[in-house]
Amino acid sequence: MRPIQVKQLDYDLTPTAGLALVGRFLKTLAPTLADVDAALPVRTGVATSDIVRSYLGLLVQGKSDFDAIENLRGDKFFKQSLGIGLLPSSPTLRQRMDAHAARLAGQVLPMIEPLLARHAPDYGLLPCGWLPLDIDTFAMDNSGTAKEGVGRTYAGVDGFCPLAAYLGSHGFCLDLVLRPGTQHSAKHTDEDLRRIVPLAQRLSAAGPKAPLLARLDSGFDAAALMACLDSLNAPGLPQLDWLIKWNPRSTDAAQMAGELDAAGTAWEHPRSGKRVVTWEQTVEVPGVQRTVRRVLRLIERTIGSHGQHLILPEYELDGWTTTLPPSLDARKIIALYADHGTHEQFHAEFKTDLDLTRLPSGKFDTNALVCRLAALAMNILRLMGQRGLLGPDAPVRHEAKRRRIKTVMQELIYRAGRLIEHGRQMVLGLGANDRAAAAFMRLHAQVAATA
């Protein structure tokens, strides 16, 4: 074995060649980035759009700390690939985001629609033909900090409870709304729905042209939210249905079991000591003109799963309120809601892959801006994974319908490359032994043609 010598070369190398792909997607957003500069102009120094480009460049690498930008000072490739005119320092990045957080967050949100509309991804339809719109809150643990908005969350930790909305089974994020940790799921959700649902309808109309199915958990079981959803059905846009987990509140499950027995209801017996019954009923919801069904399931256990006889029966009562047609029976409704659990994986990608478990700022508005930028970064990475890591020339991986954000970073962002300047041109050279080179170049050409 020959010993390996280490020396510094006299030409530029980059460990993040995939930023060239991110830069191509950002070219799609050139008009909206120009609007950012028009809305928040500066006389001298770093343009506001360069603040956005710089922080997005950190997020797609899984970095959220403002100080991470210091390691990129003097990095020609980082600036060139993302179209950055002047790279901000860490204090400048933090101060500019603090100073214009609320207005800049409002400028970032409209970038998601042209990005997804231009590249027309496969959102992932449900087997029944509906396009899912999964809306939920989740906990971000920021214990031990004095950040603005940190409070005791439903998960029993101190932190934030942002609301996320994902379009399709493949997890394209339409918004990530930061909320204080103590805020109830349903509070102010009607305002978010009036913004998110029309966006989802427009994207569906431009793409799969499928009806939408909004899926929400029992924290959103409120007549006012159902009436809000019903009011968002507009002529010329895809129909919106919903499937919301019912909150039984103080319903007496044992009494309900007795009433079902008195009515001669037939129970299923999947095993000894356990019986299950499923039924439907029509419910009236104030403000909703359509037929609303409620699917109910009651489980009674007299013997535990390990064979232990129980002194008193245990009851488990679940319900789901929906506007889906009767052609989808109770079992299919329950299965559709069970599939809603997939969105928990998308929450995890925000918290771990994008390094957003603990948000970087002490100011609530700045962290809200970070969340909006993270939603944009997730969609760029999701598009890269769908376009670049599912074809026959992709790096060897198990078969899948979508790739996790971390996988996209590993296979496409973190690629070694050499930056070559020749004949007034800049060339990104990939290694001869780079297994992802074919997929990388194909994706680069496709996005360049779209932009």
C-alpha positions as a LaTeX table, in Angstrom:
\begin{tabular}{lrrr}
\hline
Residue & $x$ (\AA) & $y$ (\AA) & $z$ (\AA) \\
\hline
Met1 & 0.00 & 0.00 & 0.00 \\
Arg2 & 1.44 & 3.32 & $-1.07$ \\
Pro3 & 1.10 & 6.13 & 1.49 \\
Ile4 & $-1.31$ & 8.94 & 0.60 \\
Gln5 & 0.11 & 12.43 & 0.48 \\
Val6 & $-2.06$ & 15.44 & 1.16 \\
Lys7 & $-1.58$ & 18.82 & $-0.52$ \\
Gln8 & $-3.64$ & 21.83 & $-1.48$ \\
Leu9 & $-4.23$ & 22.20 & $-5.21$ \\
Asp10 & $-4.06$ & 25.45 & $-7.14$ \\
Tyr11 & $-7.54$ & 25.14 & $-8.69$ \\
Asp12 & $-11.04$ & 25.38 & $-7.25$ \\
Leu13 & $-12.91$ & 22.30 & $-6.05$ \\
Thr14 & $-16.37$ & 22.09 & $-4.53$ \\
Pro15 & $-17.93$ & 19.38 & $-2.35$ \\
Thr16 & $-21.44$ & 20.62 & $-3.24$ \\
Ala17 & $-21.69$ & 20.41 & $-7.02$ \\
Gly18 & $-25.46$ & 19.93 & $-6.65$ \\
Leu19 & $-25.85$ & 23.64 & $-5.98$ \\
Ala20 & $-25.59$ & 24.04 & $-9.75$ \\
Leu21 & $-28.92$ & 22.19 & $-9.97$ \\
Val22 & $-30.45$ & 24.37 & $-7.24$ \\
Gly23 & $-29.33$ & 27.43 & $-9.16$ \\
Arg24 & $-31.12$ & 26.17 & $-12.27$ \\
Phe25 & $-34.35$ & 25.86 & $-10.31$ \\
Leu26 & $-33.86$ & 29.37 & $-8.92$ \\
Lys27 & $-33.73$ & 30.70 & $-12.48$ \\
Thr28 & $-37.36$ & 29.65 & $-12.72$ \\
Leu29 & $-38.01$ & 32.12 & $-9.90$ \\
Ala30 & $-36.12$ & 35.04 & $-11.47$ \\
Pro31 & $-39.27$ & 37.21 & $-11.89$ \\
Thr32 & $-40.39$ & 36.72 & $-8.27$ \\
Leu33 & $-36.85$ & 37.32 & $-6.99$ \\
Ala34 & $-36.84$ & 40.55 & $-8.96$ \\
Asp35 & $-40.11$ & 41.45 & $-7.21$ \\
Val36 & $-38.34$ & 40.89 & $-3.88$ \\
Asp37 & $-35.70$ & 43.49 & $-4.80$ \\
Ala38 & $-38.40$ & 45.89 & $-5.97$ \\
Ala39 & $-40.36$ & 45.52 & $-2.75$ \\
Leu40 & $-37.30$ & 45.72 & $-0.46$ \\
Pro41 & $-34.71$ & 47.81 & $-2.33$ \\
Val42 & $-31.26$ & 48.71 & $-0.95$ \\
Arg43 & $-29.07$ & 51.59 & $-2.00$ \\
Thr44 & $-25.76$ & 49.78 & $-1.52$ \\
Gly45 & $-24.57$ & 46.42 & $-0.32$ \\
Val46 & $-26.22$ & 43.04 & $-0.49$ \\
Ala47 & $-29.46$ & 42.89 & $-2.49$ \\
Thr48 & $-32.46$ & 41.40 & $-0.73$ \\
Ser49 & $-32.71$ & 38.64 & $-3.35$ \\
Asp50 & $-29.10$ & 37.70 & $-2.53$ \\
Ile51 & $-30.16$ & 37.26 & 1.11 \\
Val52 & $-32.84$ & 34.81 & $-0.06$ \\
Arg53 & $-30.49$ & 32.96 & $-2.43$ \\
Ser54 & $-27.75$ & 32.70 & 0.21 \\
Tyr55 & $-29.96$ & 31.27 & 2.92 \\
Leu56 & $-31.61$ & 28.84 & 0.50 \\
Gly57 & $-28.09$ & 27.71 & $-0.41$ \\
Leu58 & $-27.53$ & 26.84 & 3.25 \\
Leu59 & $-30.87$ & 25.09 & 3.71 \\
Val60 & $-30.45$ & 22.74 & 0.74 \\
Gln61 & $-27.21$ & 21.58 & 2.39 \\
Gly62 & $-29.06$ & 20.85 & 5.63 \\
Lys63 & $-27.71$ & 23.93 & 7.43 \\
Ser64 & $-29.89$ & 26.51 & 9.16 \\
Asp65 & $-27.37$ & 28.38 & 11.33 \\
Phe66 & $-26.57$ & 31.89 & 10.08 \\
Asp67 & $-22.87$ & 31.44 & 10.93 \\
Ala68 & $-22.59$ & 28.64 & 8.34 \\
Ile69 & $-22.39$ & 31.32 & 5.65 \\
Glu70 & $-18.91$ & 32.30 & 6.89 \\
Asn71 & $-17.43$ & 29.05 & 5.57 \\
Leu72 & $-18.53$ & 30.08 & 2.07 \\
Arg73 & $-16.85$ & 33.48 & 1.99 \\
Gly74 & $-14.63$ & 33.53 & $-1.08$ \\
Asp75 & $-16.32$ & 30.41 & $-2.51$ \\
Lys76 & $-16.71$ & 31.37 & $-6.17$ \\
Phe77 & $-18.79$ & 28.31 & $-7.01$ \\
Phe78 & $-21.40$ & 28.99 & $-4.30$ \\
Lys79 & $-21.98$ & 32.52 & $-5.60$ \\
Gln80 & $-21.87$ & 31.56 & $-9.29$ \\
Ser81 & $-24.15$ & 28.54 & $-9.04$ \\
Leu82 & $-26.89$ & 30.37 & $-7.10$ \\
Gly83 & $-26.63$ & 33.65 & $-9.00$ \\
Ile84 & $-25.51$ & 35.63 & $-5.93$ \\
Gly85 & $-24.09$ & 39.06 & $-6.70$ \\
Leu86 & $-22.67$ & 39.82 & $-3.26$ \\
Leu87 & $-22.44$ & 37.19 & $-0.53$ \\
Pro88 & $-23.56$ & 38.47 & 2.89 \\
Ser89 & $-21.58$ & 37.97 & 6.07 \\
Ser90 & $-23.19$ & 36.16 & 8.99 \\
Pro91 & $-24.11$ & 39.41 & 10.83 \\
Thr92 & $-25.51$ & 40.92 & 7.63 \\
Leu93 & $-27.58$ & 37.79 & 6.89 \\
Arg94 & $-29.04$ & 37.77 & 10.39 \\
Gln95 & $-29.66$ & 41.53 & 10.58 \\
Arg96 & $-31.32$ & 41.76 & 7.18 \\
Met97 & $-33.60$ & 38.82 & 7.90 \\
Asp98 & $-34.48$ & 40.31 & 11.29 \\
Ala99 & $-35.17$ & 43.75 & 9.84 \\
His100 & $-37.52$ & 42.64 & 7.04 \\
Ala101 & $-38.75$ & 39.23 & 8.29 \\
Ala102 & $-42.51$ & 39.79 & 8.02 \\
Arg103 & $-42.44$ & 41.50 & 4.62 \\
Leu104 & $-39.87$ & 39.08 & 3.21 \\
Ala105 & $-41.92$ & 36.06 & 4.35 \\
Gly106 & $-44.81$ & 37.49 & 2.35 \\
Gln107 & $-42.54$ & 37.73 & $-0.69$ \\
Val108 & $-41.20$ & 34.17 & $-0.35$ \\
Leu109 & $-44.57$ & 32.42 & $-0.21$ \\
Pro110 & $-45.59$ & 33.30 & $-3.81$ \\
Met111 & $-42.43$ & 31.58 & $-5.09$ \\
Ile112 & $-43.83$ & 28.11 & $-4.45$ \\
Glu113 & $-46.61$ & 28.31 & $-7.04$ \\
Pro114 & $-44.47$ & 29.24 & $-10.10$ \\
Leu115 & $-41.84$ & 26.69 & $-9.07$ \\
Leu116 & $-44.30$ & 23.79 & $-8.96$ \\
Ala117 & $-46.45$ & 25.00 & $-11.86$ \\
Arg118 & $-43.44$ & 25.37 & $-14.18$ \\
His119 & $-41.94$ & 21.96 & $-13.43$ \\
Ala120 & $-45.28$ & 20.06 & $-13.15$ \\
Pro121 & $-44.18$ & 17.26 & $-10.82$ \\
Asp122 & $-45.95$ & 13.98 & $-10.20$ \\
Tyr123 & $-47.70$ & 14.92 & $-6.97$ \\
Gly124 & $-48.91$ & 11.38 & $-6.32$ \\
Leu125 & $-52.64$ & 10.70 & $-6.63$ \\
Leu126 & $-54.52$ & 8.41 & $-4.27$ \\
Pro127 & $-55.83$ & 5.10 & $-5.69$ \\
Cys128 & $-59.37$ & 6.54 & $-5.53$ \\
Gly129 & $-58.37$ & 9.38 & $-7.89$ \\
Trp130 & $-58.25$ & 12.27 & $-5.40$ \\
Leu131 & $-55.17$ & 14.43 & $-4.83$ \\
Pro132 & $-54.45$ & 14.55 & $-1.09$ \\
Leu133 & $-53.87$ & 17.81 & 0.74 \\
Asp134 & $-52.53$ & 16.85 & 4.18 \\
Ile135 & $-52.65$ & 19.63 & 6.77 \\
Asp136 & $-51.32$ & 19.19 & 10.29 \\
Thr137 & $-49.30$ & 20.75 & 13.09 \\
Phe138 & $-46.19$ & 19.25 & 14.67 \\
Ala139 & $-43.91$ & 20.07 & 17.57 \\
Met140 & $-40.44$ & 21.62 & 17.26 \\
Asp141 & $-38.50$ & 21.09 & 20.50 \\
Asn142 & $-36.71$ & 24.32 & 21.50 \\
Ser143 & $-36.42$ & 23.52 & 25.20 \\
Gly144 & $-34.01$ & 25.56 & 27.28 \\
Thr145 & $-34.28$ & 28.67 & 25.10 \\
Ala146 & $-35.90$ & 32.06 & 25.56 \\
Lys147 & $-36.93$ & 32.44 & 21.94 \\
Glu148 & $-40.02$ & 34.48 & 21.23 \\
Gly149 & $-43.08$ & 32.24 & 20.90 \\
Val150 & $-41.65$ & 29.19 & 22.70 \\
Gly151 & $-44.28$ & 27.52 & 24.87 \\
Arg152 & $-45.49$ & 24.16 & 26.14 \\
Thr153 & $-46.62$ & 22.11 & 23.15 \\
Tyr154 & $-49.10$ & 19.22 & 22.96 \\
Ala155 & $-46.09$ & 16.88 & 22.75 \\
Gly156 & $-45.01$ & 17.87 & 26.26 \\
Val157 & $-41.91$ & 19.84 & 25.23 \\
Asp158 & $-41.21$ & 23.56 & 25.08 \\
Gly159 & $-41.04$ & 24.81 & 21.51 \\
Phe160 & $-43.14$ & 25.76 & 18.50 \\
Cys161 & $-46.12$ & 24.10 & 16.75 \\
Pro162 & $-45.93$ & 25.05 & 13.05 \\
Leu163 & $-48.72$ & 24.16 & 10.62 \\
Ala164 & $-47.61$ & 22.38 & 7.45 \\
Ala165 & $-49.57$ & 21.67 & 4.27 \\
Tyr166 & $-48.42$ & 18.98 & 1.80 \\
Leu167 & $-49.87$ & 18.47 & $-1.66$ \\
Gly168 & $-49.86$ & 14.92 & $-3.02$ \\
Ser169 & $-48.55$ & 11.64 & $-1.66$ \\
His170 & $-44.97$ & 12.65 & $-2.53$ \\
Gly171 & $-44.89$ & 15.55 & $-0.10$ \\
Phe172 & $-44.68$ & 18.90 & $-1.88$ \\
Cys173 & $-44.99$ & 21.59 & 0.78 \\
Leu174 & $-47.38$ & 24.47 & 0.06 \\
Asp175 & $-46.68$ & 26.32 & 3.30 \\
Leu176 & $-44.97$ & 25.98 & 6.66 \\
Val177 & $-46.60$ & 28.46 & 9.05 \\
Leu178 & $-44.75$ & 28.99 & 12.31 \\
Arg179 & $-47.00$ & 29.11 & 15.39 \\
Pro180 & $-46.34$ & 29.60 & 19.11 \\
Gly181 & $-46.04$ & 26.36 & 21.04 \\
Thr182 & $-49.20$ & 27.02 & 23.05 \\
Gln183 & $-51.49$ & 27.74 & 20.07 \\
His184 & $-54.32$ & 25.26 & 19.52 \\
Ser185 & $-54.38$ & 23.50 & 16.16 \\
Ala186 & $-57.70$ & 25.00 & 15.06 \\
Lys187 & $-56.91$ & 28.60 & 16.04 \\
His188 & $-56.53$ & 30.88 & 13.00 \\
Thr189 & $-56.55$ & 27.81 & 10.75 \\
Asp190 & $-59.42$ & 29.25 & 8.69 \\
Glu191 & $-57.07$ & 32.06 & 7.60 \\
Asp192 & $-54.44$ & 29.52 & 6.54 \\
Leu193 & $-57.02$ & 27.41 & 4.68 \\
Arg194 & $-58.15$ & 30.41 & 2.63 \\
Arg195 & $-54.58$ & 30.81 & 1.45 \\
Ile196 & $-53.49$ & 27.18 & 1.08 \\
Val197 & $-56.57$ & 25.56 & $-0.50$ \\
Pro198 & $-56.89$ & 27.93 & $-3.50$ \\
Leu199 & $-53.17$ & 27.44 & $-4.18$ \\
Ala200 & $-53.66$ & 23.65 & $-4.14$ \\
Gln201 & $-56.67$ & 23.99 & $-6.45$ \\
Arg202 & $-54.72$ & 26.09 & $-8.95$ \\
Leu203 & $-51.81$ & 23.64 & $-8.96$ \\
Ser204 & $-54.18$ & 20.71 & $-9.46$ \\
Ala205 & $-55.95$ & 22.56 & $-12.29$ \\
Ala206 & $-52.57$ & 23.18 & $-13.98$ \\
Gly207 & $-51.37$ & 19.62 & $-13.44$ \\
Pro208 & $-53.29$ & 16.42 & $-12.65$ \\
Lys209 & $-56.74$ & 18.11 & $-12.82$ \\
Ala210 & $-57.92$ & 15.91 & $-9.96$ \\
Pro211 & $-60.32$ & 16.67 & $-7.11$ \\
Leu212 & $-58.67$ & 17.52 & $-3.79$ \\
Leu213 & $-59.05$ & 15.65 & $-0.52$ \\
Ala214 & $-58.07$ & 17.70 & 2.54 \\
Arg215 & $-57.11$ & 15.37 & 5.40 \\
Leu216 & $-56.87$ & 16.74 & 8.94 \\
Asp217 & $-56.69$ & 15.19 & 12.41 \\
Ser218 & $-59.12$ & 15.58 & 15.32 \\
Gly219 & $-57.53$ & 18.85 & 16.44 \\
Phe220 & $-59.31$ & 20.43 & 13.46 \\
Asp221 & $-62.71$ & 18.84 & 14.16 \\
Ala222 & $-64.76$ & 22.04 & 14.18 \\
Ala223 & $-67.91$ & 23.02 & 12.30 \\
Ala224 & $-66.43$ & 26.43 & 11.49 \\
Leu225 & $-63.45$ & 24.86 & 9.71 \\
Met226 & $-65.72$ & 22.49 & 7.75 \\
Ala227 & $-67.86$ & 25.45 & 6.68 \\
Cys228 & $-64.67$ & 27.29 & 5.66 \\
Leu229 & $-63.56$ & 24.32 & 3.53 \\
Asp230 & $-66.98$ & 24.07 & 1.93 \\
Ser231 & $-66.93$ & 27.78 & 1.02 \\
Leu232 & $-63.65$ & 27.34 & $-0.89$ \\
Asn233 & $-65.27$ & 25.28 & $-3.63$ \\
Ala234 & $-65.38$ & 27.68 & $-6.57$ \\
Pro235 & $-66.56$ & 27.20 & $-10.18$ \\
Gly236 & $-63.78$ & 26.36 & $-12.60$ \\
Leu237 & $-61.49$ & 24.88 & $-9.95$ \\
Pro238 & $-61.10$ & 21.23 & $-8.87$ \\
Gln239 & $-63.63$ & 20.13 & $-6.28$ \\
Leu240 & $-62.52$ & 20.05 & $-2.67$ \\
Asp241 & $-63.62$ & 17.24 & $-0.34$ \\
Trp242 & $-62.39$ & 16.68 & 3.17 \\
Leu243 & $-61.74$ & 13.86 & 5.61 \\
Ile244 & $-61.39$ & 14.96 & 9.23 \\
Lys245 & $-60.85$ & 12.73 & 12.25 \\
Trp246 & $-63.83$ & 13.01 & 14.60 \\
Asn247 & $-63.19$ & 14.04 & 18.19 \\
Pro248 & $-65.53$ & 11.95 & 20.40 \\
Arg249 & $-64.98$ & 14.34 & 23.34 \\
Ser250 & $-67.28$ & 13.13 & 26.16 \\
Thr251 & $-69.09$ & 10.40 & 24.20 \\
Asp252 & $-69.69$ & 7.33 & 26.38 \\
Ala253 & $-68.37$ & 4.40 & 24.33 \\
Ala254 & $-69.71$ & 1.76 & 26.76 \\
Gln255 & $-73.22$ & 3.20 & 26.54 \\
Met256 & $-72.93$ & 3.26 & 22.74 \\
Ala257 & $-71.93$ & $-0.43$ & 22.75 \\
Gly258 & $-75.02$ & $-1.25$ & 24.81 \\
Glu259 & $-77.27$ & 0.65 & 22.40 \\
Leu260 & $-75.77$ & $-1.20$ & 19.43 \\
Asp261 & $-76.36$ & $-4.55$ & 21.14 \\
Ala262 & $-79.96$ & $-3.58$ & 21.93 \\
Ala263 & $-80.47$ & $-2.72$ & 18.26 \\
Gly264 & $-79.19$ & $-6.17$ & 17.23 \\
Thr265 & $-76.08$ & $-4.85$ & 15.45 \\
Ala266 & $-73.80$ & $-7.53$ & 14.01 \\
Trp267 & $-70.23$ & $-7.36$ & 15.33 \\
Glu268 & $-67.08$ & $-8.80$ & 13.81 \\
His269 & $-64.86$ & $-11.03$ & 15.98 \\
Pro270 & $-61.26$ & $-10.86$ & 14.66 \\
Arg271 & $-60.04$ & $-12.84$ & 17.70 \\
Ser272 & $-61.23$ & $-14.16$ & 21.02 \\
Gly273 & $-62.06$ & $-11.34$ & 23.41 \\
Lys274 & $-62.22$ & $-8.64$ & 20.75 \\
Arg275 & $-65.15$ & $-7.47$ & 18.69 \\
Val276 & $-65.46$ & $-4.62$ & 16.18 \\
Val277 & $-68.37$ & $-2.83$ & 14.57 \\
Thr278 & $-68.28$ & $-0.19$ & 11.84 \\
Trp279 & $-71.23$ & 1.91 & 10.72 \\
Glu280 & $-72.13$ & 5.23 & 9.09 \\
Gln281 & $-74.46$ & 8.10 & 9.81 \\
Thr282 & $-75.38$ & 11.35 & 8.09 \\
Val283 & $-74.61$ & 14.49 & 10.08 \\
Glu284 & $-75.64$ & 18.10 & 9.68 \\
Val285 & $-72.86$ & 20.67 & 9.86 \\
Pro286 & $-73.88$ & 24.35 & 10.20 \\
Gly287 & $-72.83$ & 26.30 & 7.13 \\
Val288 & $-72.31$ & 23.20 & 4.96 \\
Gln289 & $-74.88$ & 22.53 & 2.24 \\
Arg290 & $-73.45$ & 19.22 & 1.01 \\
Thr291 & $-74.15$ & 15.76 & 2.40 \\
Val292 & $-71.70$ & 14.99 & 5.21 \\
Arg293 & $-71.09$ & 11.42 & 6.32 \\
Arg294 & $-69.55$ & 10.19 & 9.54 \\
Val295 & $-67.92$ & 6.77 & 9.61 \\
Leu296 & $-67.71$ & 5.29 & 13.11 \\
Arg297 & $-65.79$ & 2.31 & 14.46 \\
Leu298 & $-66.13$ & 0.86 & 17.95 \\
Ile299 & $-63.75$ & $-1.78$ & 19.32 \\
Glu300 & $-64.49$ & $-3.70$ & 22.53 \\
Arg301 & $-61.78$ & $-5.78$ & 24.22 \\
Thr302 & $-62.42$ & $-8.20$ & 27.08 \\
Ile303 & $-59.12$ & $-10.05$ & 26.59 \\
Gly304 & $-55.87$ & $-8.14$ & 26.08 \\
Ser305 & $-53.55$ & $-8.69$ & 23.14 \\
His306 & $-51.33$ & $-10.91$ & 25.33 \\
Gly307 & $-54.22$ & $-13.13$ & 26.49 \\
Gln308 & $-54.90$ & $-11.40$ & 29.81 \\
His309 & $-58.59$ & $-11.30$ & 30.79 \\
Leu310 & $-59.68$ & $-7.77$ & 31.64 \\
Ile311 & $-61.78$ & $-6.99$ & 34.72 \\
Leu312 & $-63.75$ & $-4.40$ & 32.75 \\
Pro313 & $-64.08$ & $-4.18$ & 28.97 \\
Glu314 & $-61.92$ & $-1.62$ & 27.18 \\
Tyr315 & $-63.51$ & 0.48 & 24.45 \\
Glu316 & $-61.93$ & 2.34 & 21.56 \\
Leu317 & $-64.19$ & 4.68 & 19.61 \\
Asp318 & $-63.03$ & 6.37 & 16.40 \\
Gly319 & $-64.82$ & 8.41 & 13.79 \\
Trp320 & $-64.15$ & 10.22 & 10.53 \\
Thr321 & $-66.24$ & 13.04 & 9.04 \\
Thr322 & $-66.13$ & 13.33 & 5.26 \\
Thr323 & $-67.83$ & 14.67 & 2.14 \\
Leu324 & $-66.54$ & 11.79 & $-0.01$ \\
Pro325 & $-69.29$ & 9.99 & $-1.96$ \\
Pro326 & $-70.94$ & 6.74 & $-0.74$ \\
Ser327 & $-69.07$ & 4.83 & $-3.48$ \\
Leu328 & $-66.15$ & 4.92 & $-1.03$ \\
Asp329 & $-67.41$ & 2.70 & 1.79 \\
Ala330 & $-66.42$ & 2.81 & 5.45 \\
Arg331 & $-63.37$ & 0.58 & 5.07 \\
Lys332 & $-61.99$ & 2.72 & 2.27 \\
Ile333 & $-62.58$ & 5.90 & 4.28 \\
Ile334 & $-60.65$ & 4.45 & 7.23 \\
Ala335 & $-57.83$ & 3.34 & 4.92 \\
Leu336 & $-57.65$ & 6.81 & 3.33 \\
Tyr337 & $-57.22$ & 8.40 & 6.73 \\
Ala338 & $-54.62$ & 5.83 & 7.76 \\
Asp339 & $-52.61$ & 6.86 & 4.69 \\
His340 & $-52.68$ & 10.41 & 6.08 \\
Gly341 & $-50.03$ & 9.24 & 8.56 \\
Thr342 & $-47.40$ & 9.33 & 5.79 \\
His343 & $-47.10$ & 13.08 & 6.30 \\
Glu344 & $-45.32$ & 12.46 & 9.60 \\
Gln345 & $-42.28$ & 11.52 & 7.49 \\
Phe346 & $-42.38$ & 14.95 & 5.87 \\
His347 & $-42.38$ & 16.61 & 9.31 \\
Ala348 & $-39.28$ & 14.59 & 10.17 \\
Glu349 & $-37.52$ & 15.78 & 7.03 \\
Phe350 & $-38.01$ & 19.39 & 8.08 \\
Lys351 & $-36.73$ & 18.76 & 11.59 \\
Thr352 & $-33.75$ & 16.52 & 10.82 \\
Asp353 & $-32.75$ & 16.73 & 7.14 \\
Leu354 & $-33.12$ & 20.53 & 6.99 \\
Asp355 & $-31.82$ & 20.98 & 10.55 \\
Leu356 & $-34.89$ & 22.88 & 11.76 \\
Thr357 & $-35.66$ & 21.14 & 15.03 \\
Arg358 & $-34.16$ & 24.14 & 16.83 \\
Leu359 & $-34.78$ & 27.33 & 14.88 \\
Pro360 & $-31.82$ & 29.70 & 14.48 \\
Ser361 & $-33.19$ & 33.04 & 15.69 \\
Gly362 & $-34.55$ & 34.41 & 18.93 \\
Lys363 & $-37.14$ & 36.47 & 17.04 \\
Phe364 & $-40.44$ & 34.88 & 16.07 \\
Asp365 & $-40.83$ & 36.71 & 12.75 \\
Thr366 & $-37.34$ & 35.71 & 11.63 \\
Asn367 & $-38.01$ & 32.07 & 12.46 \\
Ala368 & $-41.30$ & 32.33 & 10.55 \\
Leu369 & $-39.31$ & 33.53 & 7.53 \\
Val370 & $-36.90$ & 30.62 & 7.96 \\
Cys371 & $-39.86$ & 28.21 & 7.87 \\
Arg372 & $-41.18$ & 29.74 & 4.65 \\
Leu373 & $-37.72$ & 29.47 & 3.05 \\
Ala374 & $-37.50$ & 25.87 & 4.28 \\
Ala375 & $-40.76$ & 25.03 & 2.47 \\
Leu376 & $-39.27$ & 26.43 & $-0.75$ \\
Ala377 & $-36.00$ & 24.52 & $-0.19$ \\
Met378 & $-37.91$ & 21.28 & 0.44 \\
Asn379 & $-39.78$ & 21.63 & $-2.86$ \\
Ile380 & $-36.56$ & 22.24 & $-4.79$ \\
Leu381 & $-34.96$ & 19.17 & $-3.25$ \\
Arg382 & $-38.14$ & 17.13 & $-3.82$ \\
Leu383 & $-38.13$ & 18.09 & $-7.51$ \\
Met384 & $-34.45$ & 17.14 & $-7.75$ \\
Gly385 & $-35.13$ & 13.76 & $-6.20$ \\
Gln386 & $-38.13$ & 13.04 & $-8.38$ \\
Arg387 & $-36.39$ & 14.07 & $-11.59$ \\
Gly388 & $-32.87$ & 12.82 & $-10.87$ \\
Leu389 & $-33.03$ & 9.79 & $-8.57$ \\
Leu390 & $-35.83$ & 7.66 & $-9.99$ \\
Gly391 & $-34.54$ & 6.99 & $-13.52$ \\
Pro392 & $-32.45$ & 4.08 & $-14.84$ \\
Asp393 & $-29.25$ & 6.18 & $-14.75$ \\
Ala394 & $-29.69$ & 7.15 & $-11.08$ \\
Pro395 & $-27.25$ & 5.94 & $-8.40$ \\
Val396 & $-28.11$ & 2.46 & $-7.17$ \\
Arg397 & $-30.86$ & 2.62 & $-4.56$ \\
His398 & $-33.89$ & 0.52 & $-3.65$ \\
Glu399 & $-36.97$ & 1.19 & $-5.76$ \\
Ala400 & $-39.21$ & 3.96 & $-4.49$ \\
Lys401 & $-41.82$ & 6.47 & $-5.65$ \\
Arg402 & $-40.02$ & 9.33 & $-3.93$ \\
Arg403 & $-36.67$ & 9.92 & $-2.25$ \\
Arg404 & $-36.13$ & 11.33 & 1.20 \\
Ile405 & $-34.63$ & 14.83 & 1.32 \\
Lys406 & $-31.50$ & 13.47 & 3.02 \\
Thr407 & $-31.01$ & 11.03 & 0.15 \\
Val408 & $-31.23$ & 13.88 & $-2.36$ \\
Met409 & $-28.55$ & 15.75 & $-0.43$ \\
Gln410 & $-26.30$ & 12.70 & $-0.31$ \\
Glu411 & $-26.68$ & 11.74 & $-3.96$ \\
Leu412 & $-27.04$ & 15.10 & $-5.73$ \\
Ile413 & $-26.05$ & 18.04 & $-3.51$ \\
Tyr414 & $-22.89$ & 16.60 & $-2.00$ \\
Arg415 & $-21.02$ & 15.75 & $-5.21$ \\
Ala416 & $-17.37$ & 16.61 & $-5.74$ \\
Gly417 & $-16.65$ & 18.88 & $-8.68$ \\
Arg418 & $-13.95$ & 21.07 & $-10.17$ \\
Leu419 & $-14.73$ & 24.60 & $-11.29$ \\
Ile420 & $-12.99$ & 25.33 & $-14.61$ \\
Glu421 & $-12.87$ & 28.77 & $-16.26$ \\
His422 & $-12.00$ & 28.58 & $-19.95$ \\
Gly423 & $-12.79$ & 30.76 & $-22.96$ \\
Arg424 & $-15.02$ & 33.10 & $-20.90$ \\
Gln425 & $-17.04$ & 30.07 & $-19.85$ \\
Met426 & $-17.38$ & 28.30 & $-16.51$ \\
Val427 & $-17.47$ & 24.50 & $-16.51$ \\
Leu428 & $-18.31$ & 22.24 & $-13.60$ \\
Gly429 & $-16.27$ & 19.07 & $-13.96$ \\
Leu430 & $-17.48$ & 15.85 & $-12.34$ \\
Gly431 & $-15.19$ & 12.94 & $-11.52$ \\
Ala432 & $-14.64$ & 10.07 & $-13.95$ \\
Asn433 & $-15.69$ & 7.68 & $-11.16$ \\
Asp434 & $-18.85$ & 9.62 & $-10.22$ \\
Arg435 & $-21.75$ & 7.16 & $-10.42$ \\
Ala436 & $-24.29$ & 9.98 & $-10.31$ \\
Ala437 & $-22.74$ & 11.98 & $-13.17$ \\
Ala438 & $-25.18$ & 10.74 & $-15.85$ \\
Ala439 & $-28.27$ & 11.54 & $-13.77$ \\
Phe440 & $-26.73$ & 14.86 & $-12.69$ \\
Met441 & $-26.08$ & 16.03 & $-16.26$ \\
Arg442 & $-29.49$ & 14.83 & $-17.47$ \\
Leu443 & $-31.27$ & 16.71 & $-14.67$ \\
His444 & $-29.17$ & 19.84 & $-15.28$ \\
Ala445 & $-30.13$ & 19.84 & $-18.97$ \\
Gln446 & $-33.83$ & 19.24 & $-18.23$ \\
Val447 & $-34.10$ & 22.05 & $-15.71$ \\
Ala448 & $-32.11$ & 24.41 & $-17.94$ \\
Ala449 & $-34.58$ & 23.74 & $-20.76$ \\
Thr450 & $-37.54$ & 24.41 & $-18.44$ \\
Ala451 & $-36.08$ & 27.62 & $-17.02$ \\
\hline
\end{tabular}
